[in-house]
């Protein structure tokens, strides 16, 4: 199996299958840290947006698990190498992608067990978290902060544990907002603020922002409810393993 999307890699590992090749995660030359121990040393065959067809061909895959954003031209190219599975494009239902990949792998029961465990864990956390709290998930880029939508992977998980997104996050029709200026930081304010960066440049920009009065005025900053998390999971990941990592962070916070 070759996985051309990190959610496909996450699902394969969650159901007990280690691919022979995969693509690098966003903002990195390899796979996400949270998957490395389980995945081992996988062959990297490019990125989700720029796969290397020659590298895929050399691995002689029996099955290719591609991303939901795969174009028709790329699908045609992949299909010439091996049967290729592309899930539907609705990013708000990450479980559907997991089920599609698991069906192709013949591991439906293992996937259902993994998803049920995530749901049970989320329900347990919801019972421990006071009702009515709001949450904001922000990806901090070198250019500044972007709010992540409440309707994609992490947003749906946080709603499962009873944390509601900000009006900005709830109203987004795309995965994230445009970059916000420091003057507009109030739009990301909530009871809890989870901040993710994908690389060292984003982390450096965040440290500079922490020195700004506009950042210090945020409610979550003043109450000590600002949590730095792994951007490869919180703003780019998807799948049962990523879900458990997010719930780990929520439980710790």
C-alpha positions in Angstrom: 0.0 0.0 0.0 1.1 3.6 -0.8 -0.7 6.4 1.0 -0.7 9.8 -0.7 -2.5 11.6 2.2 -1.6 11.7 5.9 -5.1 10.8 6.9 -4.8 7.7 4.8 -1.5 6.9 6.5 -3.1 7.5 9.9 -6.0 5.2 9.1 -3.7 2.4 7.7 -1.6 2.4 10.8 -4.7 2.6 13.1 -6.1 -0.6 11.5 -2.7 -2.5 11.6 -1.3 -1.9 8.1 2.1 -0.3 7.5 2.4 1.2 4.0 5.6 0.9 1.9 5.5 4.5 1.0 3.8 7.8 1.8 3.9 11.6 1.3 5.5 14.1 3.6 3.3 16.1 5.9 2.6 19.8 5.4 5.5 22.0 6.6 8.0 19.0 6.8 10.2 16.8 4.7 8.9 13.7 6.5 5.8 12.3 8.2 4.3 13.9 11.4 6.1 13.1 14.7 3.0 11.5 16.2 3.1 8.8 13.5 6.9 8.1 13.4 7.1 5.5 16.1 4.4 3.3 14.6 5.2 3.9 10.9 9.0 3.3 11.1 11.2 4.4 8.2 8.8 4.8 5.3 9.8 5.8 1.8 8.7 9.4 1.0 7.2 9.7 -2.4 6.8 13.5 -2.6 4.0 15.7 -1.1 0.3 15.5 -1.3 0.3 18.3 -3.9 3.4 17.1 -5.8 3.7 13.3 -5.7 6.6 11.6 -7.5 5.1 9.1 -9.9 8.4 7.4 -10.6 9.0 6.9 -6.8 5.5 5.4 -6.5 6.1 3.1 -9.5 9.3 1.8 -8.0 7.4 0.6 -4.9 5.1 -1.5 -7.1 2.0 -0.9 -4.9 -1.0 -3.2 -4.9 -3.2 -0.3 -3.7 -2.9 3.5 -3.6 -4.9 5.5 -1.1 -5.0 9.1 -2.4 -6.3 12.4 -0.9 -9.8 13.8 -1.4 -8.3 16.7 -3.3 -6.8 14.4 -6.0 -7.4 15.8 -9.5 -8.8 13.7 -12.3 -5.5 13.9 -14.2 -3.6 12.6 -11.1 -6.2 9.9 -10.5 -5.6 8.7 -14.1 -1.9 8.6 -13.5 -2.2 6.7 -10.2 -4.7 4.3 -11.6 -2.2 3.3 -14.3 0.1 2.1 -11.4 -2.4 0.4 -9.1 -6.1 0.5 -8.0 -6.6 4.0 -6.5 -9.1 5.0 -3.8 -10.1 8.7 -3.4 -12.6 9.6 -0.6 -15.3 12.2 -0.9 -14.2 15.8 -0.5 -16.4 16.7 2.5 -13.8 17.7 5.1 -16.3 18.1 7.9 -16.8 14.3 8.1 -13.3 12.9 8.8 -14.8 9.6 9.9 -16.2 9.0 6.4 -12.6 9.2 5.0 -11.4 6.7 7.6 -14.2 4.3 6.7 -13.5 4.6 2.9 -9.8 3.9 3.4 -10.5 1.0 5.8 -13.0 -0.5 3.4 -10.3 -0.5 0.7 -7.9 -2.2 3.1 -10.4 -4.8 4.1 -10.2 -3.6 7.8 -13.7 -2.2 8.4 -14.1 -3.8 11.8 -10.8 -2.5 13.1 -11.7 1.0 11.9 -15.1 0.9 13.5 -13.5 -0.2 16.8 -11.0 2.7 16.6 -13.7 5.2 15.8 -15.9 3.9 18.6 -13.0 4.2 21.1 -12.5 7.9 20.0 -16.3 8.6 20.5 -16.3 7.0 23.9 -13.2 8.9 25.0 -14.7 12.2 23.8 -18.0 11.5 25.7 -16.0 10.8 28.8 -14.1 14.1 28.5 -17.4 16.0 27.8 -18.8 14.7 31.1 -15.7 16.3 32.9 -15.6 19.6 31.2 -17.9 22.4 32.4 -20.7 23.2 29.9 -20.8 26.4 27.9 -17.0 27.0 27.3 -15.8 28.3 24.0 -12.6 27.4 22.2 -10.4 28.9 19.4 -7.9 26.9 17.4 -5.3 29.1 15.6 -2.6 28.1 13.2 0.3 30.6 13.6 2.1 31.2 10.4 5.1 33.4 9.7 2.7 35.9 8.3 0.4 35.8 11.4 -2.5 33.8 12.8 -5.3 32.0 11.0 -8.4 30.6 12.7 -9.2 27.0 11.9 -12.9 26.2 11.0 -15.2 24.6 13.5 -16.4 22.3 10.7 -13.2 20.3 10.0 -11.4 17.6 11.9 -10.3 19.3 15.1 -13.4 21.5 15.2 -15.7 18.5 15.1 -13.7 16.7 17.8 -13.8 19.8 20.1 -17.6 20.0 19.6 -17.8 16.3 20.7 -16.2 17.2 24.0 -18.6 20.2 24.4 -16.3 23.1 23.5 -17.9 25.5 21.0 -16.0 27.4 18.4 -16.0 31.2 18.1 -18.4 32.9 15.7 -15.6 33.4 13.2 -14.7 29.7 13.3 -18.3 28.6 13.1 -19.0 30.8 10.1 -16.0 29.7 8.0 -16.9 27.8 4.8 -13.2 26.9 4.2 -10.7 25.1 6.4 -9.2 28.3 7.8 -9.5 32.1 7.8 -7.2 34.5 6.0 -4.3 35.8 8.1 -5.5 38.1 10.8 -3.8 41.3 11.8 -2.8 41.9 15.4 -5.6 44.5 15.5 -8.1 41.8 14.8 -6.9 39.3 17.4 -10.1 39.8 19.4 -11.8 37.6 16.8 -9.9 34.6 18.0 -10.6 35.2 21.7 -12.4 32.4 23.6 -12.3 30.7 27.0 -9.6 28.3 25.6 -7.0 29.1 23.0 -5.1 26.3 21.3 -2.2 27.6 19.2 -0.5 25.5 16.6 2.5 26.2 14.4 3.8 24.0 11.6 7.4 25.0 11.6 10.1 27.0 13.4 9.3 30.2 11.5 5.7 30.1 12.7 6.8 29.4 16.2 9.2 32.4 16.1 6.4 34.7 14.9 4.2 33.5 17.7 6.9 34.3 20.3 7.1 37.8 18.8 3.3 38.2 19.0 3.2 37.2 22.6 5.0 40.5 23.4 2.2 42.6 21.8 -0.4 44.3 24.0 -3.2 43.0 21.7 -2.1 39.4 22.5 -1.9 40.0 26.2 -5.4 41.4 26.3 -6.9 38.1 25.1 -9.1 36.5 27.8 -7.5 33.1 27.3 -4.1 34.6 27.8 -5.1 36.5 31.0 -6.7 33.4 32.5 -3.8 31.1 31.6 -5.9 29.0 29.2 -3.6 29.4 26.2 -2.1 26.0 25.1 0.6 25.4 22.4 0.0 22.3 20.4 1.5 20.4 17.5 0.4 22.0 14.3 1.0 18.8 12.3 -1.9 17.2 14.3 -4.2 20.2 15.2 -4.2 22.0 11.9 -3.2 19.4 9.3 -3.9 15.9 10.7 -6.9 13.6 10.5 -7.7 10.1 11.5 -8.2 7.9 14.6 -4.6 8.3 15.8 -4.6 12.1 15.3 -8.0 12.2 17.1 -6.5 10.5 20.2 -3.5 12.9 20.1 -5.9 15.9 20.1 -7.9 14.3 23.0 -4.6 13.8 24.9 -3.9 17.5 24.6 -7.5 18.5 25.6 -7.3 16.2 28.6 -4.0 17.5 29.7 -5.2 21.1 29.3 
